[in-house]
């Protein structure tokens, strides 16, 4: 428990159990060195059912509205993952937002509990073990790996695991709102954070002004069903990469047709299964690491050149001059040293945060045979990633039971976005979220590939619709861009 209790600080905000202003205004101080803006510690209980028990400090950041005379409130920017840190989101998104939005809102970011600088935990995994987070098929199956991951997380972060669900984070967010002295918040959440936003609005319907949910999750499929959507999404998205690479056959040598590029990728993965290569950091480049690198490269067209270069090297018989985190960037950059009094972040913090949420939010079968059967079926339907997406995550052996959160019809105007070729979530997730939120929601369908639409994909139509909604609050009709 001592690991979870962060000492009180002169930056601590006074959080009071009322819906009005905090008894004392928040006292902002320095952020970690890699975060733009001013930062605040907000004290929250580890267990919301025991508000007088152990507590932790949440890291919150802010960039003030560009035009104080036009300020209307705060726009909370929430990260995906789950397991992603959001303290740096205001600094990352501020240059991309139109002036109309920047003038009117304080941009607020936060690291969800037990991630980033908010009392971070880990599962005791070394960098080399991080690829085990996703259950790509391997000799002997994935059951032993799933059990080992679950036991390691229990041993290193067991006190946190019963309190890492989306409902806990949603209740934290309302304490952040109170600490900021705001009666209502506006909200922009990507990927996993669409579920967090929908749960927050369901728990605190009177505390939302307007909400944007980008690349939404089907609330009825949290989380095993949503992860299985990765298999379908990868198949729908990979042709975009294959066409891009085929058009550059003279440079890459992967084949002049999309079919040839697909075959070159499958051959490279199979070759690495038989004979892994050693990367610059000493970690192995296995077939599964390449597969995970492929899956992540599909999140945005900007990922195509780096992954294409890796495949081109392998095609020529050359080991890519990279380290593990460059092949799969999601595994890199998560560790951070202590900075300006903020706690250090362990290298496996993202893995712990991901498992802590997906294993807590919904029920998972315990029988390994269930996963084996489903993985075989999904591999036949979606051969690029289906067996992994339907495989045995550590949740099958997780030490805590489920604590699902229900999504209710929206009480505040909510705009839901999705792409037609999203590798991490088929468009059906966006449409299901929009349907679940009812009459006060509308959808924007972006006819494109990638994960993340607003400000991230260059879709001028979608950007204009969302910015106008954030600026004026009026929902458009269901729209295709």
PyMOL commands that set and color helices and strands:
alter all, ss='L'
color gray80, all
select helices_A, chain A and resi 68-70+89-94+99-104+127-133+143-161+166-180+192-203+205-207+219-221+224-246+249-252+258-274+287-297+301-315+324-327+329-331+349-361+368-381+386-389+394-397+427-440+460-472
alter helices_A, ss='H'
color red, helices_A
select strands_A, chain A and resi 38-45+55-63+73-78+105-110+185-190+208-214+277-278+284-285+413-421+441-449+479-480
alter strands_A, ss='S'
color yellow, strands_A
deselect
rebuild
show_as cartoon
